[in-house]
């Protein structure tokens, strides 16, 4: 699993999303099955504009069949409706399932 921290260095939302798309393209080329994107969760302000924008982008990518599915770190509880419906549970490392980090997303490509 490849990982990218798109909020490191305090980029603008546009810069962070551009970095995400560059990383996604590289991941396609390298035939990765799963990637982890760290967005942060707004620990300073309570709002993560990068995360909010990435949510919109992921929905578009999913509708266009450019990604298979995604799940946020805090949705990895076995009782979570999103986790129950998630079809690629086995691709997420077990140690990640214990962290429940709401500031990261796992994307199946």
DAQUIWO-V238323 format. One record per run of one state. SS is the DSSP state (~ for helix, > for strand, _ for the rest). FROM is the first residue (numbers start at 1). LEN is the number of residues. If there is no record, write none. Layout:
# DAQUIWO-V238323
ss->[SS,SS]
from->[FROM,FROM]
len->[LEN,LEN]
This chain:
# DAQUIWO-V238323
ss->[_,>,_,~,_,>,_,~,_,>,~,_,~,_,~,_,~,_,>,_]
from->[1,2,6,13,30,34,39,49,64,69,73,76,81,86,89,92,94,98,104,109]
len->[1,4,7,17,4,5,10,15,5,4,3,5,5,3,3,2,4,6,5,1]
